[in-house]
């Protein structure tokens, strides 16, 4: 993976499939019907989502999943572990999205169960501390602890030391921060690959994030500012490379698959980070999907099918 090739045609309206347009219209209608998404207390929003009463369906609970805790800097950190059929070929450390404010390993079980099933990997999905109750650096500290636990326990627990890391949206941000922390603080580079979907890599806001506006296509500019404000409520600055990993030294990181849709407020984050990743000497592949909304792989559609097959292939060959 030595080239990043972009076809300008993927950014044209003509390239957007009819089913993608229909999915996007349905999302805007569903979220546009909510007068103020953030008027409800976050605890209520989280509970509703876990009960399947959020704006989008909750995936079925996987029979593979079991909940454990691992040691963390502020106490036990819950993880959901999904085992494949047969001995694991490797372990995928998954970090969920949600603007460092929402989300959970359980809510991502459609994606993580698929990876365990299709790729033969054990999946360890981290329920890290959420802001604003536990703002930065609590979340990345928990993810760092989970990565160190996997390095220490991986061989005994899973019979392998082939590790990959990844996540979606804020989870992709934390995945990169975790890779950099392990390299700089612990002199460790244990991950062979990274799967990074629609990350927010510059919390100062890239042009696409600043200019997106109010359209509630999963994520808009107000949402991004809300999440950043929660995350950095007590500590950290957007200019800090540990907060905005686009600003970090990216040398010596594993090969990565970057995925994003053209109708994502965080489009620029992925375009910029994929280029910086390759410029730092790392392997990088960039897939841009016409019309895809923020983390479109969580919604049905033809581009979702394409992207998930691409992720499966990448994870089967790391």
Residue pairs with C-beta under 8 A, 6 or more apart in sequence:
1 255
1 283
1 284
1 285
2 278
2 283
4 274
4 275
4 278
4 284
4 285
4 286
6 271
6 286
6 288
9 15
10 262
10 288
10 289
10 290
11 262
11 288
11 290
12 290
15 290
15 291
16 262
16 263
16 290
16 291
17 290
17 291
17 301
17 302
17 303
19 301
19 302
20 290
20 291
20 292
20 296
20 301
20 302
20 303
21 291
23 293
23 296
23 299
23 300
23 301
24 217
24 263
24 291
24 293
27 216
27 217
27 218
27 293
27 299
28 215
28 216
28 217
30 55
30 56
31 37
31 55
31 216
31 217
31 218
32 216
34 55
34 216
37 216
37 223
38 226
42 101
42 102
42 132
45 54
45 102
46 102
46 104
46 130
48 54
49 58
49 102
49 104
49 107
50 58
50 104
50 106
50 107
51 58
52 58
56 298
56 299
58 106
58 107
59 107
59 108
59 109
59 110
59 111
59 113
60 109
60 110
61 106
61 109
62 82
62 109
62 112
62 113
62 116
64 82
64 83
64 84
64 113
64 116
64 117
65 80
65 81
65 82
65 106
65 109
65 113
66 80
66 81
67 78
67 79
67 80
67 81
68 78
68 79
68 81
69 76
69 77
69 78
69 79
70 76
70 77
70 79
70 145
70 146
70 149
71 77
71 145
71 149
72 141
72 142
72 145
72 146
73 141
73 142
73 145
74 129
74 134
74 138
74 141
74 142
77 126
77 127
77 128
77 129
77 142
77 145
77 146
78 105
78 127
79 105
79 124
79 125
79 126
79 127
79 146
80 105
80 106
80 109
80 112
80 123
80 124
80 125
80 127
81 122
81 123
81 124
81 125
82 109
82 112
82 113
82 115
82 116
82 122
82 123
82 125
83 116
83 122
84 116
84 117
84 119
84 120
84 121
84 122
85 117
85 120
86 120
87 159
87 160
88 120
88 121
88 122
88 158
88 159
88 160
89 119
89 120
89 121
89 160
89 162
90 120
90 121
90 122
90 160
90 162
90 163
90 164
90 192
90 318
91 121
91 122
91 123
91 124
91 150
91 154
91 158
91 160
91 162
91 163
91 164
92 112
92 115
92 119
92 121
92 122
92 123
92 124
92 163
92 164
92 165
92 166
92 195
92 315
93 124
93 126
93 146
93 147
93 150
93 163
93 164
93 165
93 166
93 175
93 191
94 105
94 108
94 111
94 112
94 115
94 123
94 124
94 125
94 126
94 165
94 166
94 167
94 171
95 125
95 126
95 128
95 143
95 165
95 166
95 167
95 171
95 172
95 174
95 175
95 178
96 103
96 104
96 105
96 107
96 108
96 125
96 126
96 127
96 167
96 168
96 171
97 103
97 108
97 167
97 168
97 169
97 170
97 171
97 172
97 198
97 295
98 104
98 107
98 130
98 169
98 170
98 171
99 169
99 170
99 200
99 219
99 223
99 224
99 226
99 227
99 230
99 231
100 130
100 131
100 135
100 136
100 139
100 170
100 173
100 174
100 227
100 230
100 231
101 130
101 131
101 132
101 226
101 227
101 230
101 231
102 130
103 130
103 170
103 171
104 127
105 112
105 125
105 126
105 127
108 125
108 168
110 298
111 168
111 297
111 298
112 123
112 125
113 123
114 308
114 312
115 121
115 123
115 311
115 312
115 315
116 122
116 123
118 312
118 316
119 312
119 315
119 316
120 316
121 164
121 315
122 158
124 146
124 150
126 142
126 143
126 146
128 138
128 139
128 140
128 142
128 143
128 146
128 174
129 138
129 139
129 141
129 142
130 139
131 138
131 139
131 227
131 230
131 231
131 233
132 229
132 230
132 231
132 233
135 230
135 231
135 232
135 233
135 234
135 235
135 236
136 231
136 232
136 233
136 234
136 235
136 236
136 243
137 235
137 236
137 242
139 174
139 231
140 174
140 177
140 178
140 181
140 242
143 174
143 175
143 177
143 178
144 178
144 181
144 182
144 185
147 165
147 178
147 182
147 190
147 191
148 182
148 186
148 188
150 163
150 190
151 163
151 182
151 188
151 190
154 160
154 161
154 163
155 161
161 190
162 192
162 318
163 190
163 191
163 192
164 191
164 192
164 193
164 194
164 195
164 254
164 315
164 318
165 175
165 178
165 179
165 191
165 193
165 194
165 195
166 172
166 175
166 194
166 195
166 196
166 197
167 174
167 175
167 195
167 196
167 197
167 199
168 197
168 198
168 199
168 295
168 297
168 298
169 197
169 198
169 199
169 200
169 219
169 266
169 294
169 295
170 199
170 200
170 227
170 231
171 199
172 196
172 197
172 198
172 199
172 200
172 201
173 199
173 200
173 201
173 245
175 194
175 196
175 199
176 194
176 196
176 199
176 201
176 245
176 248
176 250
176 253
176 273
177 242
177 243
177 245
177 248
179 189
179 191
179 194
179 253
179 254
180 241
180 242
180 245
180 248
180 249
180 250
180 253
181 242
182 188
182 189
182 190
182 191
183 189
183 252
183 253
189 252
189 253
189 254
191 254
192 254
192 255
192 318
193 254
193 255
193 256
193 257
193 314
193 315
193 318
194 253
194 254
194 255
194 256
194 257
195 256
195 257
195 259
195 311
195 314
195 315
196 256
196 257
196 258
196 259
196 270
196 273
197 258
197 259
197 260
197 295
197 297
197 311
198 259
198 260
198 261
198 264
198 266
198 269
198 270
198 294
198 295
198 296
199 266
199 269
199 270
199 273
200 209
200 224
200 227
200 266
200 269
201 244
201 245
201 246
201 269
201 270
201 272
201 273
202 238
202 244
202 246
202 247
202 269
202 272
203 228
203 231
203 232
203 238
203 243
203 244
204 238
204 239
204 244
205 221
205 224
205 225
205 228
206 266
206 268
206 269
206 272
207 268
208 264
208 265
208 266
208 267
208 268
208 269
209 221
209 224
209 265
209 266
209 268
209 269
210 221
211 221
212 219
212 220
212 221
212 224
212 265
213 220
213 221
214 220
214 221
214 222
217 263
217 265
217 293
217 294
218 264
218 293
218 294
218 295
219 264
219 265
219 266
219 294
220 265
221 265
224 265
224 266
228 238
231 243
232 238
232 243
236 242
236 243
237 243
238 244
239 247
240 247
241 247
241 248
241 249
242 248
245 273
246 269
246 272
246 273
246 276
249 280
250 276
250 277
250 280
250 282
251 280
251 281
251 282
252 280
252 281
252 282
253 277
253 280
253 282
254 282
254 283
255 282
255 283
255 284
255 285
255 318
256 274
256 277
256 282
256 283
256 284
256 285
257 285
257 287
257 310
257 311
257 314
258 270
258 273
258 274
258 277
258 284
258 285
258 286
258 287
259 270
259 287
259 289
259 297
259 307
259 310
259 311
260 266
260 267
260 269
260 270
260 271
260 287
260 288
260 289
260 292
261 267
261 288
261 289
261 290
261 291
261 292
261 293
261 294
261 296
261 303
262 288
262 289
262 290
262 291
262 292
263 291
263 292
263 293
264 270
264 292
264 293
264 294
264 295
264 296
265 294
266 294
267 288
270 286
270 288
271 286
271 288
274 284
274 286
275 284
277 284
278 284
285 314
287 307
287 310
289 296
289 303
289 306
289 307
290 303
291 303
292 303
292 307
293 299
296 303
296 304
296 307
297 304
297 307
297 308
297 311
298 304
